[in-house]
């Protein structure tokens, strides 16, 4: 719900990074000389170098050739990036300046600057070489044909393709000044210095939210207890759903619009956001002055743009599902339960301790 802090469920989560093919563990070898000896590098430098090695891991794993038989035939056009001077030869491989530049270009500018130091650049090359040699070792052992590795590669391929498709629907629509002004005029309670103290209960499905709403309208004093019992917002549930006092621009638009329309002690209707279904109650309200249009017009434009973009994506999702004739067997789904999570190291230690 909140858009700029981590105290509520609605915080927009960062894009979870894609799983990487697990060859990066070998990279720690490159920083070993920096951890020992009389000329030990500063901790920050050691950590930075390790991070750079991690950045290079996946490209290095992918660019290594399996064996000499896989090399281009004599006279064939060299593969992209394989032109330039030969920097190193090893085990039937040939590492060219073109290949090195291709990997360096994938790094962010600060990392490129860091690798300008000859010693660090040499370690970067060592890392590329070692990844090729270890890949060859794994290839000889048949690891590249391991079903689990093939599954992870296919999963990565699928994710990358989905990302490429999604780019088509991520172009934000143009929001005109007239649309911005109309929204400002139609929402006099929004974009003011008014502050409210509110609580919410967040659940996954609309029917549950409606039941909670009806119960709270009859017994508003139960709000905190129901929040502790039913809210999936773990950051606020144990506080009775309390979100504290906040002003405009702190919550997602649909939530904010409903919350600021409430009077103290009033329970909202069910409010749907991308995080689920909310029931809101305001306990305190401090009226303020409406902010001038020029002060908030770009904020309104961003709000309308984001909302239109979400609707654009959702419309395409709905079209895809309708065209695919999606049918969900709820009874079969109910019989599928995640396996129990293994105990954490702390739990294991406590159990072994007998306390």
N, C-alpha and C positions, 0 to 999 in steps of 0.2 A: 503494500500500500504506500508507504512512504517512498518518496522518490530520491531522497538525498541523504538518508542515514539508515543505519542498520538495526533500528529498534523495532521495526514492524515487518510483517510478512511481505508487504507489497514492494519491498526494495527490489529494484530491477537487477536480477542476478547477472554477473558477467558471463559472457559466452564461454561455455565450458570447452577447454581445449580438446582437440581430437586426440584419440589414443595414438601413440606412436609405436612404430615397430621397434621392438625392444632390443636395439643393439647399442643403446647409449651407455650401458653400464661400463663398457670398455674404456670410456673416455677418461675415467679418473686416473688412468696410468699416466696421462700427459702432465698432470700437475704434481706427480710424486716428487720430481727433483726440486720442486719449489717448496716442498714441505720439510726437506731435510738438508743437512749440510750447513757449513758456516755462513753461506750467503743466502739464508732463508728470506724469501720475498715477503713483503707485508701481507697480512691476511686478506685485505681487500683485493690486492692484485691476484692472489691465489684463487679467491672465489670468482673474480671476474673472468679469469682464464678458464676455469672449469665451466662457467656458464657459456663461454664462447665455444668450448668444445661440444657442449650439449647442443648448441644451435647448429653446429655443423654435422651432427650425428646422422640424422636421417638422410640428408642429401648425399653424404659420403657413403652411407650404406648402399644407397640406390645406384650411385654412379660406378661402383666397383664392378669389374667384369668377372664372370665366373671362372673362366680359364682362357688359355690362349686360343682354343678353338672358336671361342665366341668373338674374337677380334675381327674387324672388317677385313675382307679379302684384299690382297695387294692390288692397288690401283683403284679401289673403291673410294668414293668420296668420304672424307672423315666425318664422324658424327659431330653434331653441334657442340662446340666447346672444346673439342679435342685438337684444335689447331694451336700453333705457337711452339715455343721452345720446349724441349723435353727437360723437365725439372728433375725427375727421378724415374728410375726403372727398378722393378722389384717383382720377383715371382711371375714373370710373363706379362706384367702390367707396364704401362707407360703413362706417367702423369705429366701432362703438358701445362704450360702457363695458361692456356685457354680454359682448361678444366678448373684450375685454381681460381682464376678470375670469376668464373661462373659461380663458384661457391662463395667467394667474397662479396659478390654483388647481391647475394641473398641476405646478407647481414645488414642490420641497421647501421646508420652512419657512426654512432659512437663506437660500435664494435670494430668497424673498419679502421677507425683512428687508433684504437687500442692495438690492432694487429700490425700497425705500421712499424712498430719496434721489431728489429730483425729477429731477436730471440723468440718473441711471441709468434711471429710469422713462421719461424722454423717449427715451433711446436704445433702450429695449426696444420702444417704439411705432414708432420709426423702422425698427427691424428688421422688425416685422410689415408695415409699409407697403412696404418695399423688397422683401420676399419676394413680396408680391402683385404688384408692378409687374414684377418679373423673371419671375414665373409667367406673367403676361399676355404678356410678350415671347416666352417659350418657347412658349406656346400659339399665338401668331400664326405662329411658325416651324414649328409642327407637332410640336414635341418631345413633347407629351403623347401623341401617337399613335405614337411611336417604338417599335418592337418590343422593344428592349432594356429601355426604361423600363416598358413593359407587363409584361414578364417579371418585372422586379424587384417591381413592385406586386403581381402575382399570387403571387410567392414570399412576400412579406411577409404577404399575406392568408392564405396556407396556414399559415404559421408561427403566426400569431395564433390561427387556428381550432384548430390542434393544441394550443397552450397552453391554450386554453379547455377543450378536451376533457380534457386531462390533469389539470386542477384537480379533476375528479370523483374521481380516484384518488389524490389527495394527502392525503386526510384520514387522519391516523395512527390506527391502532387503539388501543383502551385496553388497557394492560398492568396486570394486577392484582398486588397485593402477593404473592399466592401464586405467581404465575408468576415473579416476580423472585427470591423465596426458593428456589424449586425450581431455577432456573438457577444460583444461587450455590452451592447444595449439590452440584449435579451437576458443577461445574467447580472443584474445589479448587485447581487449579494456576493459575487465573486470579484476578486482583485481589489480587495479593500484591506485596511489595517485591522479589521476585525479578527479576533482570536477566539478559539473555542477549546474547551477541554472535552475530549471525547474518548469513548471506548468502542471496541468492535469485537464481534465474534465472526470468525472466518471458517467456512465449511466448504466441502467439495461439491455438494449437489444442491440444487435449488429447492427440492422438497424438504430437505432437512432445514434449510435456512428459513423456509416459510413456517415450519413448525416452531422454530425458535422465536421467530418474529411474533407469532400469535401468542405464545406463552409469555413473552416479555411485555407485550402490550397489556396483558391481563395482570402480570406480576413483575413490574420493572425492577423491583428490589432483588430479583433473582439473577440479574445480569452477570455479576461477578462470578457467581457459582456456576452458571451455565458456560461462561467463557472458560473457566478452569477445566470444565468437564468435556466440552465439545469443540473448542476452537483449535484449528490446526496451525494457527500462528503461534509457534512455540515461544517466540520472543516476548509475547504479551499475554498469553493465556494464563500463566501463573500469577499475573498481576491483575487478574480479573478483566483482561482485555484492554487495560488502560493504555492509551496512546499519549497521554500527557496533553499539554497545551501547545497548540500550533496555529500558525497563520496560513495565509494563502501561499500556494506554490509548493507545499510540503508533501502533498498526497497526489495520487494519480487522479486525473480529472473527474471521472465518474464518481469516485469515492468522495472527492472534495466537494463536488456539486451537491451531493446528497447531504453530507455532513453539515455544510454551512447553511443549508435550508432549514435545519432543525432548531427548535427552541429547547431550552434546558429541560431535561426530564423526558423529552420526546424520543420515541423509538422509530427508526427509519423503516421504510419498506425494504425488501431484499434488493441489494445493490450488487450487480455483477461486474467484476473486473477480470483482467487476465489472470488473477491469482485465485479466483473462486467466487463464492457468494458471501457477502457481508451483511450483518445486521449491526447498525450503529446506534449509539445513544450519546447525546451531548449532555454533559452535566453542568457546564458553565459556559457563558458567552460574554465576551467583552466587545461591545460595539466600537467600531472605528470609522474612519472616513474612507470613502471610495477613492482609489488611486486614479490619477488622471489617465486618460486613454493613451496619450503619447508615451506614458511611462510603462504601460503594460502591453502595448500592441504587439511587440515582437514575441512576448511570452505567449500571448493568445495565438499568434500565428504558428508558433512551434507546437502548441497544444493541438490545434486543428490539423496541422500537417501530420502529426503522429497518429492522431485518431483516424484520419483518412487513410493513412498507410496501413494501419492495422485492419481496417475494414476492407481495403483492397486485397490484402493477403488472405484474410478470412474468406472473402468471397471466392477467391480462387480455390482455396481448400475445399469449400463446400461444393463447388462445381466439380472438382476432381472426385470427391467422394460420391456425389450423385451419379456421375458418369460411370463409376466403378461398381455401382449398386452394392455399396458396403452394407453387410448384415452382420450384426454382432450377437453372438450367443451368450447372453448374460449368465445363464445357468452354468455353461461350461467355464466361463471366465471366473465365476465364483469358486469353482473347484481348483483353480490354479492359485497356489499360495507361494510366496517367496520362501526359499529355504531359510532356516534359522541362521542368523549371523553368528560367526565364531566369536568366542569370548575375547574381549580386549586383553592386551598384556596386563593391564592393571587388575582386571577381574581374575585372570589366571594367577597372578602373584598373590592376591588376597586369598583365593581359594586354597592355594598350596600352603599359605601361612596358617590356615586353620582358624582365622578370625572371622 
